[in-house]
Amino acid sequence: MIDINKKKRLAREKKHRKIRSTIIGTSSRPRVNVFRSNNNMFVQVIDDSKMHTLASISSKEVKDFKGTKVELSFVLGEKLAEKMKAIKIEKVVFDRGGYKYHGRVKALAEGLRKQGIIF
């Protein structure tokens, strides 16, 4: 019998592979990749054609934040958007990493959109 957590992880990885078969980040429209753990969230802006990470941020970098994980995700989106604007990236493709588009993933996307990132 397979462990329930392993089953969930494998299902998410299968969805992520399916999503990644259609989403490709280029130098003009890099891919925003999301990884979410129980405690933290990690986001990268990736150029798949050069296999290079252009910018990244994690919830570990935001110190002294008091609030929920969803509110922290919104702040992460805003801070990542500032980093992206510094390197002149305005259009991206959003890779939710196999996670459902709600909660922390949705808050991150809304934080990016609030700062003017288009996807």
C-alpha distances in whole Angstrom, upper triangle without the diagonal:
4,7,9,12,11,10,14,15,14,16,19,19,19,22,24,24,25,28,29,30,33,34,36,38,42,44,46,43,40,36,35,32,30,27,26,24,24,27,29,30,31,33,35,38,37,39,37,40,41,38,39,38,41,41,38,37,35,35,35,39,40,41,42,41,40,38,35,33,34,37,37,35,38,40,38,39,43,43,41,44,46,45,45,48,50,49,50,47,47,45,41,38,35,31,29,26,24,24,26,29,30,30,31,31,33,36,36,37,39,41,41,43,45,46,47,44,44,41
4,6,9,7,7,10,11,11,12,15,16,16,19,20,21,22,25,26,27,30,30,32,34,38,41,42,39,36,33,32,28,26,23,22,21,21,24,26,26,27,30,31,34,33,36,34,37,38,34,36,35,38,37,34,33,31,31,32,35,36,38,39,37,37,35,32,29,30,34,33,31,35,37,35,35,39,39,37,40,43,41,41,45,46,45,46,43,43,41,37,34,31,28,25,23,20,21,23,26,27,27,27,27,30,32,32,33,36,37,37,39,42,43,44,41,41,37
4,6,5,6,9,10,11,12,14,15,17,19,20,21,23,25,26,27,30,30,32,34,37,40,42,38,36,32,30,27,24,21,20,18,17,21,23,24,25,28,29,32,32,35,33,37,37,34,35,33,36,35,32,31,28,28,29,32,33,34,36,34,34,32,29,26,28,31,30,29,32,34,32,33,37,37,35,38,40,39,39,43,44,43,44,41,42,40,36,33,30,27,24,21,19,19,21,25,25,25,25,25,28,30,30,31,34,35,35,37,39,41,42,39,39,36
4,5,5,6,9,10,11,12,14,15,17,18,20,21,23,24,26,28,28,31,32,36,39,40,37,34,30,28,25,22,20,18,16,16,19,21,22,24,26,28,31,31,34,32,36,37,33,34,33,35,34,31,30,27,27,28,31,32,33,34,32,32,30,26,24,25,28,28,26,29,32,30,31,34,35,33,36,39,38,38,41,42,42,43,40,40,38,34,31,28,25,22,19,17,17,18,22,22,22,22,22,25,27,27,29,31,32,33,35,37,38,39,37,37,34
4,5,5,6,9,10,11,12,14,15,16,18,20,21,22,25,27,26,29,30,34,36,37,34,31,27,26,22,19,16,15,13,12,16,18,18,20,22,25,28,28,31,30,33,34,30,31,29,32,30,27,26,23,23,24,27,28,30,31,29,29,27,23,21,22,26,25,23,27,28,27,28,31,31,30,32,35,34,34,38,39,38,40,37,37,35,31,29,25,22,19,17,15,14,16,20,20,19,19,20,23,24,24,26,28,29,30,32,34,35,37,34,34,31
4,5,5,6,9,10,10,12,14,15,16,18,20,21,23,25,25,27,29,32,35,36,33,30,27,25,22,19,16,15,14,14,18,19,19,20,23,24,27,27,30,28,31,32,29,30,28,31,30,27,27,24,24,25,28,30,31,33,31,31,29,26,23,24,28,27,25,28,30,28,29,32,32,30,33,36,35,34,38,39,38,39,36,37,35,31,28,25,22,19,16,15,15,17,21,22,22,21,21,24,26,26,27,30,31,31,33,35,36,37,34,34,32
4,5,5,6,9,10,11,12,14,15,17,19,20,21,24,24,27,29,32,35,36,33,30,27,25,22,20,17,17,16,16,20,21,21,22,24,26,28,28,30,28,32,33,30,31,29,32,31,29,28,26,26,27,30,31,33,35,33,33,31,27,24,25,29,28,26,29,31,29,29,33,33,31,34,37,36,35,39,40,39,40,37,37,34,31,28,25,21,19,16,14,14,16,20,21,21,21,21,24,26,26,27,29,31,31,33,35,36,37,34,34,31
4,5,5,6,9,10,11,12,14,16,17,18,20,22,22,25,26,30,33,34,30,28,24,23,19,17,15,13,13,13,17,18,18,19,21,23,25,26,28,27,30,31,28,29,27,30,29,26,25,23,23,25,28,28,30,32,30,30,27,24,21,21,25,24,22,25,27,25,26,29,30,28,30,33,33,32,35,37,36,37,34,34,32,28,25,22,19,16,13,11,11,12,16,17,17,18,17,20,22,22,23,26,27,28,29,32,33,34,31,31,28
4,5,5,6,9,10,10,12,14,15,16,18,21,20,23,24,28,30,32,28,26,22,20,17,15,12,12,11,12,16,16,16,17,18,20,23,23,25,24,27,28,25,26,24,27,26,23,23,21,21,22,25,26,29,30,28,29,27,24,20,21,24,23,21,24,26,24,24,28,28,26,28,31,30,30,33,35,34,35,31,32,30,26,23,20,17,14,11,10,10,13,16,17,18,17,17,20,22,21,22,25,26,26,28,31,32,32,30,29,27
4,5,5,6,9,10,11,12,14,15,17,19,20,22,24,27,30,32,28,26,22,21,18,16,14,15,14,16,19,20,19,19,20,22,24,23,25,23,27,28,25,26,25,28,27,25,25,23,24,26,28,30,32,34,32,33,30,27,24,24,28,26,24,27,29,26,27,30,31,28,30,33,32,31,35,36,35,36,32,33,30,27,24,21,17,16,12,10,12,14,18,20,21,20,19,22,24,23,24,27,28,28,30,33,34,34,31,30,27
4,5,5,6,9,10,11,12,14,16,18,18,21,23,27,30,31,28,25,22,21,18,16,15,15,15,17,20,20,19,20,21,22,24,23,26,24,27,29,25,27,26,28,28,25,25,24,25,27,29,30,32,34,32,32,30,26,23,23,27,26,23,26,28,26,26,30,30,28,30,33,32,31,34,36,35,35,32,32,29,26,22,20,16,14,11,8,10,12,15,17,19,19,17,20,23,22,22,25,27,27,28,31,32,33,30,29,25
4,5,5,6,9,10,10,12,14,16,16,19,20,24,27,28,24,22,18,17,14,12,11,11,12,14,18,17,16,16,17,18,20,20,23,21,24,26,23,24,23,25,24,22,22,20,21,23,26,26,29,31,29,29,27,24,20,20,23,23,20,22,25,22,22,26,26,24,26,29,28,27,31,32,31,32,28,28,26,22,19,16,13,10,8,5,7,9,13,15,16,16,14,17,19,19,19,22,23,23,25,28,29,29,26,25,22
4,5,5,6,9,10,10,12,15,15,17,19,22,25,27,23,21,17,17,13,13,11,12,13,16,19,18,16,16,17,17,19,18,21,19,22,23,20,22,21,23,23,21,22,20,22,24,26,27,30,32,30,31,29,26,22,22,26,24,21,24,26,23,23,27,27,24,26,29,28,27,30,32,30,31,28,28,26,22,19,16,13,11,8,6,9,12,15,18,19,18,16,19,21,20,20,24,25,24,26,29,30,30,26,26,23
4,5,5,6,9,10,11,13,14,17,19,23,26,27,24,22,19,18,16,15,14,16,17,19,22,22,20,19,19,20,21,20,22,20,23,24,22,23,23,26,26,24,25,24,25,27,29,30,33,35,33,34,32,29,25,25,28,27,24,26,29,26,25,29,30,27,28,32,30,29,32,34,32,33,29,29,27,23,19,17,14,13,10,8,11,13,16,19,21,20,18,20,23,22,22,25,27,26,27,30,31,31,28,27,23
4,5,5,6,9,10,12,12,15,18,21,25,25,22,20,17,16,14,13,13,15,16,19,22,21,19,18,18,19,20,19,21,19,22,24,21,23,22,24,24,23,23,23,24,26,28,29,32,34,32,32,30,27,23,22,26,25,22,24,26,24,23,26,27,25,26,29,28,27,30,32,30,31,27,27,24,20,17,14,11,10,8,5,8,10,13,16,18,18,15,17,20,19,19,22,24,23,24,27,28,28,25,24,20
4,5,5,6,9,10,10,13,15,18,21,22,19,17,13,13,10,10,11,13,15,18,20,19,16,15,15,15,16,15,17,15,19,21,18,19,18,21,21,19,20,20,21,24,25,27,30,32,30,31,29,26,22,21,24,23,20,22,24,21,20,24,25,22,23,26,25,24,27,29,27,27,24,24,21,18,14,12,8,8,5,4,8,11,13,16,18,17,14,16,19,18,17,21,22,21,22,26,26,26,22,22,18
4,5,5,6,9,10,12,15,18,21,23,20,18,14,15,13,13,14,16,18,21,24,22,19,18,17,17,18,16,17,15,17,20,17,19,19,22,22,21,23,22,24,26,28,29,33,35,33,34,32,29,26,25,28,27,23,26,28,25,24,27,27,24,26,29,27,25,29,30,28,29,25,25,23,19,16,14,11,11,9,8,12,14,16,19,21,21,18,20,23,21,20,24,25,24,25,28,29,28,25,23,20
4,6,5,7,9,12,15,18,22,23,20,18,15,16,14,15,16,18,20,23,26,24,21,20,19,19,19,18,19,16,19,21,19,21,21,24,24,23,25,25,26,29,30,31,35,37,35,36,33,30,27,26,29,28,24,26,29,26,24,28,29,25,26,30,29,26,29,32,30,29,26,26,22,19,15,14,11,12,10,8,12,14,15,19,21,21,18,20,23,22,20,24,25,24,25,28,29,28,25,23,19
4,5,6,6,10,12,16,19,20,16,15,12,13,11,12,14,16,19,22,24,22,19,18,16,16,16,15,16,14,17,20,18,19,19,21,21,20,22,22,24,27,28,29,32,34,32,33,31,28,25,23,26,25,22,23,25,23,21,24,25,22,23,26,25,23,26,28,26,26,22,22,19,15,11,10,7,8,8,7,10,12,13,16,19,19,15,17,20,18,17,20,22,20,21,24,25,24,21,19,15
4,5,5,7,10,13,17,18,15,13,10,12,10,12,14,17,19,23,25,22,19,17,16,15,14,13,13,11,14,16,14,16,16,18,19,19,21,21,24,26,27,28,32,34,32,34,32,29,26,25,27,26,22,24,26,23,21,24,25,21,22,25,24,22,25,27,24,24,21,21,18,14,11,10,8,10,8,9,13,15,15,19,21,20,17,18,21,19,18,21,23,20,22,25,25,24,21,19,16
4,6,8,11,14,18,19,16,15,13,15,14,16,17,20,23,26,28,26,23,21,19,18,17,15,15,12,14,17,16,18,19,21,22,22,24,25,28,30,31,32,35,38,36,38,36,33,29,28,31,30,26,27,29,26,25,28,28,25,25,29,27,24,27,29,27,27,23,23,20,17,13,13,11,13,12,12,16,17,18,22,24,24,20,22,25,23,21,24,26,24,24,28,28,27,23,21,18
4,7,10,13,16,17,14,14,12,14,14,16,18,21,24,27,29,27,23,22,19,18,17,15,15,12,14,17,17,19,19,21,22,22,24,25,28,30,31,32,35,38,36,37,35,32,29,27,30,29,25,26,28,26,23,26,27,24,24,27,26,23,26,28,25,25,21,21,17,14,11,11,10,13,12,13,16,17,17,21,24,23,19,20,23,21,19,22,24,22,22,26,26,24,21,18,15
4,7,10,13,14,11,10,8,10,10,13,16,19,22,25,27,24,21,19,16,15,13,12,11,10,12,15,14,16,16,17,18,19,21,22,25,27,27,29,32,35,33,34,32,30,27,25,27,26,22,23,25,22,20,23,23,20,20,23,22,19,22,24,22,21,17,17,14,11,7,8,7,10,11,12,15,16,16,19,22,21,17,18,21,18,16,20,21,18,19,23,23,21,17,15,12
4,6,10,11,9,8,7,10,11,14,17,20,23,27,28,25,21,19,16,14,12,9,8,6,8,11,11,13,13,15,16,17,20,22,25,27,27,29,32,35,33,35,34,32,28,27,28,27,23,24,26,23,20,23,23,20,20,22,21,18,20,22,20,19,16,16,13,10,8,10,9,13,13,15,18,19,19,22,24,23,19,20,22,20,18,21,22,19,20,23,23,21,17,16,13
4,7,8,6,4,4,8,10,14,16,20,23,27,27,24,20,17,14,11,9,6,5,5,7,9,9,10,11,11,13,15,18,20,23,25,25,26,30,33,31,33,32,30,27,26,27,25,22,22,23,20,18,20,20,17,17,19,17,14,17,19,16,15,12,13,10,8,7,9,9,13,14,16,18,20,19,22,24,22,19,20,21,18,17,20,20,17,18,21,20,19,15,14,12
4,5,5,5,7,11,13,17,20,23,26,30,30,27,23,20,17,14,10,8,5,6,6,8,10,10,11,11,14,16,20,22,26,27,26,28,32,35,33,36,35,33,30,29,30,28,25,25,25,23,20,22,22,18,18,20,18,14,17,18,15,14,11,13,10,9,9,12,13,17,17,20,22,24,23,26,27,25,22,23,24,21,19,22,22,18,19,23,21,19,16,15,13
4,6,6,9,12,15,18,21,25,28,31,31,28,24,21,17,14,10,9,6,8,7,8,10,10,11,10,13,16,19,22,26,27,26,27,31,34,33,36,35,34,31,30,30,28,25,25,25,22,20,21,21,17,16,18,16,13,14,15,12,11,9,11,10,10,11,14,16,19,20,23,25,26,25,28,29,26,23,24,25,22,20,23,22,18,20,22,20,18,15,15,15
4,6,10,13,16,19,23,26,29,32,32,29,25,22,19,16,12,11,9,11,10,12,14,13,14,12,14,17,20,23,26,29,27,28,32,35,33,36,35,34,31,29,29,28,25,24,25,22,20,20,21,17,16,17,16,12,13,15,12,10,8,9,7,8,10,14,16,19,21,24,25,26,24,27,28,26,23,23,24,21,19,21,21,17,18,20,18,16,13,12,12
4,7,9,13,16,19,22,26,29,29,26,22,19,16,13,10,9,8,10,11,12,13,13,13,11,13,16,18,21,24,26,25,26,30,33,31,33,32,31,28,26,26,25,22,22,22,20,17,18,19,15,14,16,15,12,13,15,13,11,8,8,5,5,6,10,12,16,17,20,21,22,20,23,25,23,19,20,21,18,16,18,18,14,15,18,17,14,11,10,9
4,7,10,13,16,19,23,26,26,23,19,16,13,10,6,5,5,7,9,10,11,10,9,8,10,12,15,18,21,23,22,23,27,30,28,31,30,29,25,24,25,23,20,20,21,18,15,17,17,13,13,15,14,10,13,15,12,11,8,9,8,5,6,9,10,14,15,18,19,21,19,22,23,21,18,19,20,16,15,18,17,14,15,18,17,15,12,11,10
4,6,10,13,16,20,23,23,20,16,14,10,8,6,5,6,8,10,12,11,11,9,10,11,11,14,16,19,21,21,22,26,29,27,29,28,26,23,22,23,21,18,18,19,16,14,16,17,13,13,16,14,12,15,17,14,14,11,12,9,6,5,6,6,10,11,14,15,17,16,19,20,18,15,16,17,14,13,16,16,13,15,18,17,16,12,12,10
4,7,10,13,17,20,20,17,13,10,7,6,5,6,9,11,14,15,13,12,10,10,9,9,11,13,15,18,18,19,22,25,23,25,24,22,19,18,19,17,14,15,16,12,10,13,13,10,11,14,13,10,14,16,14,15,11,12,10,7,6,5,6,8,9,13,13,15,14,16,17,14,11,13,14,11,10,13,13,10,12,16,15,14,11,11,10
4,7,10,13,17,17,14,11,8,6,5,6,7,11,11,15,15,13,12,10,11,11,9,11,12,14,17,17,18,22,25,23,25,23,21,18,17,19,17,14,15,16,13,12,15,15,12,13,16,15,13,17,19,17,18,15,15,14,10,9,7,5,6,6,10,11,14,13,15,16,13,10,13,14,11,11,15,15,13,15,18,18,18,14,15,13
4,6,10,13,14,11,7,6,5,7,9,11,14,15,18,19,16,16,13,14,12,10,10,10,12,14,15,16,20,22,20,22,20,18,14,14,16,14,11,13,14,11,11,14,14,12,14,17,16,15,19,20,19,20,17,18,16,13,12,8,7,5,6,9,9,11,11,13,13,10,8,11,12,9,10,14,13,13,15,18,18,19,16,16,14
4,7,10,11,9,6,5,6,9,12,13,17,17,21,21,18,17,14,16,14,11,11,9,11,13,15,16,19,22,20,21,20,17,14,14,16,14,12,15,16,13,13,17,16,14,17,20,18,18,22,23,22,23,21,21,20,17,15,12,10,8,6,9,9,12,13,14,13,11,9,13,14,11,13,16,16,16,19,21,21,22,19,20,18
4,7,8,6,4,6,9,12,15,17,20,20,24,25,21,21,18,19,17,14,12,10,10,12,15,15,18,20,18,19,17,14,11,11,14,12,10,13,15,12,13,17,17,15,18,21,20,20,23,25,25,26,23,23,22,19,18,14,12,10,9,10,8,11,12,12,11,8,8,12,12,11,13,16,16,16,19,21,21,23,21,22,20
4,5,5,6,8,11,14,18,19,23,23,27,27,24,23,20,22,19,16,14,11,10,12,15,16,18,19,18,19,17,14,11,13,16,13,12,16,17,15,16,20,19,18,21,23,22,23,26,27,27,29,26,27,26,23,21,18,16,13,12,13,11,14,15,15,13,11,11,15,15,14,17,19,19,20,23,24,25,26,24,26,24
4,6,8,11,15,18,21,23,27,27,31,31,27,27,24,25,22,19,17,13,12,13,16,16,18,19,17,17,15,13,10,12,15,13,13,16,17,16,18,21,21,20,23,25,25,26,29,30,30,32,29,29,29,26,24,21,19,16,15,15,13,15,16,15,13,11,13,16,16,16,19,20,20,22,24,25,26,28,26,28,26
4,7,10,14,17,21,23,27,27,31,31,28,26,23,24,21,17,15,11,9,9,13,13,14,15,13,14,13,11,8,11,13,11,11,15,15,14,17,19,19,19,22,23,23,24,27,28,29,30,28,29,29,26,25,22,20,17,17,18,15,17,18,17,14,11,14,17,16,15,19,20,19,21,24,24,25,27,26,28,26
4,7,10,14,17,19,23,24,28,27,24,23,19,20,17,14,11,7,6,7,10,11,12,14,13,14,13,12,8,11,12,10,9,13,13,11,14,16,15,15,18,20,19,21,24,24,25,27,25,25,25,23,22,19,17,15,15,16,14,16,17,16,13,10,12,15,14,13,16,18,17,18,21,22,22,24,23,25,24
4,7,10,14,16,20,21,25,24,21,20,16,17,14,11,8,6,5,8,10,11,14,16,14,16,14,13,9,10,12,9,7,11,11,9,11,14,13,12,15,17,17,18,21,22,22,24,21,22,22,19,18,15,14,12,12,14,12,14,14,14,12,9,9,13,12,10,13,15,14,15,18,19,19,21,19,21,20
4,7,10,13,16,18,21,21,18,16,13,14,11,8,6,4,7,9,10,11,15,17,16,18,18,16,12,13,15,12,10,13,13,9,11,14,12,11,14,16,14,15,19,19,19,21,19,20,20,17,16,14,12,11,11,14,13,16,16,16,15,11,11,14,13,11,13,16,14,14,18,19,19,20,18,20,19
4,7,10,13,15,18,18,16,14,10,11,8,6,5,6,9,11,11,13,16,19,18,20,19,18,14,14,15,13,10,12,12,8,9,12,11,8,11,13,12,12,15,17,16,18,15,16,16,13,13,11,10,10,10,14,13,16,15,16,15,12,10,13,13,9,11,14,13,11,15,17,16,17,15,16,15
4,6,10,12,15,14,12,10,7,8,6,4,7,9,12,14,13,15,19,22,21,23,23,21,18,18,19,16,13,15,15,11,11,13,12,9,11,13,11,10,14,15,14,15,13,15,14,11,12,10,10,11,11,15,15,18,17,19,18,15,13,16,16,12,13,16,15,13,16,18,17,17,14,16,15
4,7,10,13,12,11,9,6,5,5,6,9,12,15,17,16,18,21,24,23,26,25,24,21,20,21,18,15,16,16,13,12,14,13,9,10,12,10,8,12,13,11,12,10,11,11,8,9,9,10,12,13,16,17,19,18,20,20,17,15,17,17,13,13,16,15,12,15,17,15,15,12,13,13
4,6,9,9,7,6,4,6,7,9,12,15,18,20,19,21,24,28,26,29,28,27,24,23,24,22,19,20,20,16,15,17,16,13,14,16,13,11,15,15,13,14,11,13,12,10,10,11,10,13,13,17,18,21,20,22,23,20,17,19,20,16,16,19,18,15,18,21,19,18,15,15,14
4,6,6,6,5,6,7,10,12,16,18,22,23,22,24,28,31,30,33,32,31,27,27,27,25,22,23,23,20,18,20,19,15,16,18,15,13,15,16,13,14,11,14,12,10,11,12,12,16,16,19,21,23,22,25,26,23,20,22,23,19,18,22,21,18,20,23,21,20,16,16,15
4,5,5,7,8,10,13,14,18,20,24,25,24,27,30,33,32,35,34,32,29,28,29,27,24,25,26,22,21,23,22,18,19,21,19,16,19,20,17,17,15,17,15,12,11,13,12,16,15,18,20,23,22,25,27,24,21,23,24,21,20,24,23,20,22,25,24,22,19,18,17
4,6,8,11,12,15,17,21,23,27,28,27,30,33,37,35,38,37,36,32,32,33,31,27,28,29,25,24,26,25,21,21,23,21,18,20,21,17,18,16,18,16,14,14,16,16,19,19,21,24,26,26,29,30,28,25,26,28,24,23,26,26,23,24,27,26,24,21,20,18
4,5,9,10,14,16,20,22,26,27,26,29,32,35,35,38,37,36,32,32,33,30,28,29,28,25,24,25,24,20,21,22,19,17,20,20,16,17,16,18,17,15,16,18,17,21,20,23,25,28,28,30,31,29,26,28,29,25,24,27,27,23,25,28,26,25,21,21,21
4,7,10,13,14,18,20,23,24,24,26,30,33,32,35,35,33,30,30,31,28,25,27,27,23,22,24,23,19,21,22,19,17,20,20,17,18,17,19,18,15,15,17,15,18,17,20,23,26,25,28,29,26,23,26,27,23,23,26,25,22,25,28,26,25,22,22,20
4,6,9,11,15,17,21,22,21,24,27,30,30,33,32,31,28,28,29,26,23,25,24,21,20,22,20,16,18,19,16,14,17,17,14,16,14,17,17,15,15,16,16,19,18,21,23,26,25,28,28,25,23,25,25,22,22,25,23,21,23,26,23,23,20,21,20
4,6,7,11,14,17,18,17,20,23,26,26,29,29,28,25,25,25,22,20,21,21,17,17,18,16,13,15,16,13,12,15,15,12,14,13,16,16,13,14,15,14,16,16,20,21,24,23,25,25,22,20,22,22,18,19,22,20,18,20,23,21,21,17,19,18
4,7,11,14,18,19,17,19,22,26,25,28,28,28,25,24,24,22,19,20,19,16,15,16,14,11,12,13,9,8,12,11,8,11,10,13,13,12,14,15,15,17,18,21,22,25,24,25,25,22,20,22,22,18,18,20,19,16,18,20,18,18,15,17,17
4,7,11,14,15,13,15,19,22,21,25,25,24,21,21,21,18,16,17,16,12,12,13,11,8,10,10,7,7,10,10,9,11,10,13,14,12,14,14,15,16,17,21,21,23,22,23,23,19,18,20,19,15,16,18,16,13,17,18,16,17,14,16,17
4,7,11,12,10,12,16,19,19,22,22,21,18,18,18,15,13,15,14,10,11,12,10,7,10,11,8,9,13,13,12,15,13,15,16,14,15,14,14,15,15,19,19,21,20,21,20,17,15,18,17,13,15,17,15,13,17,18,16,18,15,17,17
4,7,8,7,9,12,16,15,18,18,18,15,15,15,12,11,12,11,7,9,11,8,6,10,11,9,11,14,14,14,17,15,17,18,16,17,15,15,15,16,19,18,20,19,20,18,14,14,16,15,11,14,16,13,13,16,17,16,18,16,18,18
4,5,6,7,11,14,13,16,16,15,12,14,14,10,9,12,11,7,10,12,10,9,13,14,13,14,17,18,18,20,19,20,21,18,19,16,16,15,15,18,17,19,19,19,17,13,13,16,14,11,14,16,14,14,18,19,18,20,18,21,20
4,5,5,8,11,9,12,12,12,9,11,11,7,8,11,9,7,10,12,11,11,14,15,15,17,19,20,21,23,21,22,23,21,21,18,18,16,17,19,17,19,19,18,15,11,13,15,13,11,15,16,14,15,18,19,18,21,20,22,22
4,6,7,10,10,13,14,14,12,14,14,10,11,14,12,10,14,15,13,13,17,17,16,19,21,21,22,24,23,25,26,23,24,21,21,19,19,22,20,22,22,21,19,15,16,19,17,15,18,20,17,18,22,22,21,24,23,25,25
4,6,10,10,14,15,16,14,16,15,11,12,14,11,9,13,13,10,11,15,14,13,16,18,18,19,22,21,22,24,22,23,21,21,20,21,24,22,24,23,23,20,17,18,20,17,15,18,19,16,17,21,20,19,22,21,24,24
4,7,7,10,12,13,12,13,12,8,10,12,9,8,12,12,9,11,14,14,14,17,19,18,20,22,22,23,24,23,24,22,22,21,22,24,22,24,23,21,19,15,17,19,16,14,17,18,15,16,19,19,18,21,20,24,24
4,6,9,12,14,13,15,14,10,13,15,11,11,15,15,13,15,18,17,17,20,22,21,23,26,25,26,28,27,28,25,26,24,25,27,25,27,26,24,21,18,20,22,19,17,21,21,18,20,23,22,21,24,24,27,28
4,6,10,12,13,15,13,11,14,15,12,13,17,16,15,17,20,19,20,23,24,24,26,28,28,28,30,29,30,28,28,26,27,29,27,28,27,25,21,19,21,23,19,19,22,22,19,21,24,22,22,26,26,29,30
4,6,9,10,12,9,7,11,12,9,11,14,14,13,16,18,18,19,22,23,23,26,27,26,27,28,27,28,25,26,24,25,27,24,25,23,21,18,15,18,19,16,16,19,19,16,18,21,20,20,23,23,27,27
4,7,9,11,9,8,12,13,11,13,16,16,16,19,21,21,22,25,26,27,29,30,29,29,30,29,30,27,27,25,26,28,25,25,24,21,17,16,19,20,16,17,20,19,17,20,23,21,21,25,25,28,29
4,7,8,6,7,10,11,10,13,15,16,16,18,20,21,22,24,26,27,29,30,29,28,29,28,28,25,25,23,24,25,22,22,21,18,14,13,16,17,13,15,18,17,15,19,21,19,20,24,24,27,27
4,5,5,6,9,10,11,12,15,16,17,18,20,22,23,24,26,28,29,30,28,28,28,26,26,23,23,20,21,22,19,18,18,15,11,10,13,14,11,13,16,16,15,18,20,19,21,24,24,26,25
4,5,5,6,9,10,10,12,14,15,16,18,20,21,22,24,26,27,28,26,25,26,24,23,20,19,17,18,19,15,16,15,13,9,7,10,12,10,10,14,14,13,16,18,18,19,22,22,24,23
4,5,5,7,9,10,11,13,14,15,17,19,20,21,23,25,26,27,24,23,24,22,21,18,18,15,17,18,14,14,12,10,6,5,8,9,6,8,11,11,11,14,16,15,17,20,19,21,20
4,5,5,6,9,10,11,13,14,16,17,19,20,22,23,25,26,24,23,23,22,22,19,20,18,20,21,18,17,15,13,10,8,11,11,7,9,12,11,10,13,15,14,15,18,19,21,21
4,5,5,6,9,10,10,12,14,15,17,18,20,21,23,24,22,22,23,21,22,19,19,17,18,20,17,18,16,14,11,8,11,12,9,9,12,12,10,13,15,15,15,19,18,21,21
4,5,5,6,9,10,10,12,14,15,16,18,20,21,22,20,19,20,18,18,15,15,13,15,17,14,15,13,11,9,6,7,9,6,5,9,9,8,10,13,13,14,16,16,18,17
4,5,5,6,9,10,11,13,15,15,17,19,21,21,19,18,18,17,18,15,16,15,17,19,16,16,14,12,10,8,9,8,5,5,8,7,5,8,10,9,11,14,13,16,16
4,5,5,6,9,10,11,13,14,15,17,19,20,18,18,19,18,19,17,18,17,19,22,19,19,17,16,13,11,12,12,9,8,10,10,6,9,12,11,11,14,14,17,18
4,5,5,6,8,10,11,12,14,15,17,18,16,16,17,16,17,15,16,15,16,19,17,18,16,15,13,10,11,12,9,6,10,10,7,8,12,12,11,14,13,16,17
4,6,5,6,9,10,10,12,14,16,16,14,13,14,13,14,12,14,13,15,18,16,17,14,14,13,10,10,10,8,5,6,7,4,5,8,9,8,11,10,13,13
4,6,5,6,9,10,11,13,15,15,14,13,15,14,16,15,17,17,19,22,20,20,18,17,16,13,13,13,10,8,9,9,5,5,8,7,6,9,10,13,15
4,5,5,6,9,10,11,13,14,13,14,16,15,17,16,18,18,20,23,21,22,20,20,18,15,15,15,13,10,12,12,8,8,12,11,9,12,12,15,17
4,5,5,6,9,10,11,12,11,11,13,12,14,13,15,15,17,20,19,21,18,19,18,15,14,15,13,9,10,12,9,7,11,11,9,11,10,13,14
4,5,5,6,9,10,10,9,8,11,11,13,13,15,16,19,22,21,21,19,19,19,16,15,15,13,10,10,11,8,5,8,9,6,8,7,10,12
4,5,5,6,9,10,10,10,13,14,17,17,19,20,22,25,24,25,22,23,22,19,18,18,16,13,14,14,11,9,11,11,8,10,10,13,16
4,6,5,7,9,9,11,13,13,16,16,18,19,21,24,24,25,23,24,23,20,19,19,18,14,15,16,13,11,14,14,11,12,11,15,16
4,5,5,6,5,7,10,10,13,14,16,18,20,23,23,24,22,23,23,20,18,18,17,14,14,15,13,10,12,13,10,10,9,11,13
4,5,5,5,7,10,12,15,16,19,21,23,26,26,27,24,25,25,22,20,20,19,16,15,16,14,11,12,13,9,9,8,12,14
4,5,8,10,13,15,18,19,21,23,25,28,28,29,27,28,27,24,23,23,22,19,18,19,16,14,16,16,12,13,12,15,18
4,6,9,12,13,16,18,20,22,24,27,27,29,27,28,28,25,23,24,23,19,19,20,18,15,17,18,14,14,13,15,17
4,6,9,11,15,17,20,22,24,27,28,29,26,28,28,25,23,23,23,19,18,19,17,14,15,16,13,12,11,13,15
4,6,8,11,13,16,19,21,24,24,25,23,25,25,23,20,20,20,17,15,17,15,12,13,15,12,10,8,10,11
4,7,10,12,16,18,21,23,24,24,21,23,24,22,19,19,18,16,13,14,14,10,10,12,10,7,5,6,9
4,7,10,13,16,18,21,21,22,19,21,23,21,18,17,18,15,13,14,14,11,10,13,12,9,6,5,6
4,6,10,12,15,17,18,19,17,19,20,19,15,15,16,14,11,14,14,10,11,14,13,11,7,6,5
4,7,10,12,14,15,16,14,17,19,18,14,14,16,13,11,14,15,12,12,16,15,14,10,8,6
4,6,9,11,12,13,11,14,15,14,10,11,13,10,8,12,13,10,11,15,15,14,11,10,7
4,5,8,9,11,10,13,15,14,10,12,14,12,10,14,15,13,14,18,18,18,14,13,10
4,6,6,7,7,10,12,10,7,9,12,10,9,13,14,13,15,18,19,19,16,15,12
4,6,9,10,12,14,12,9,12,15,13,13,16,17,16,18,21,22,22,19,18,15
4,7,9,12,14,13,10,13,16,15,15,18,19,19,20,23,24,24,21,21,17
4,6,8,10,10,8,10,13,12,13,16,17,17,19,21,23,23,21,20,17
4,6,8,9,8,9,12,13,12,15,17,17,18,20,22,23,21,20,17
4,7,8,6,5,9,10,9,11,14,14,15,17,19,19,17,17,14
4,6,6,5,7,10,10,11,13,15,15,17,19,20,19,18,16
4,6,5,6,9,10,11,12,15,15,16,19,20,19,20,18
4,5,5,6,9,10,10,12,14,15,17,19,18,19,17
4,5,5,6,9,10,11,13,14,16,17,15,16,14
4,5,5,6,9,10,11,12,15,16,14,14,13
4,5,5,6,9,10,10,13,15,14,15,14
4,5,5,6,9,10,11,13,12,13,13
4,5,5,6,9,10,11,9,10,9
4,5,5,6,9,10,10,11,11
4,5,5,7,9,9,11,12
4,6,5,7,6,8,9
4,5,5,5,6,8
4,5,7,10,12
4,6,9,12
4,6,10
4,7
4
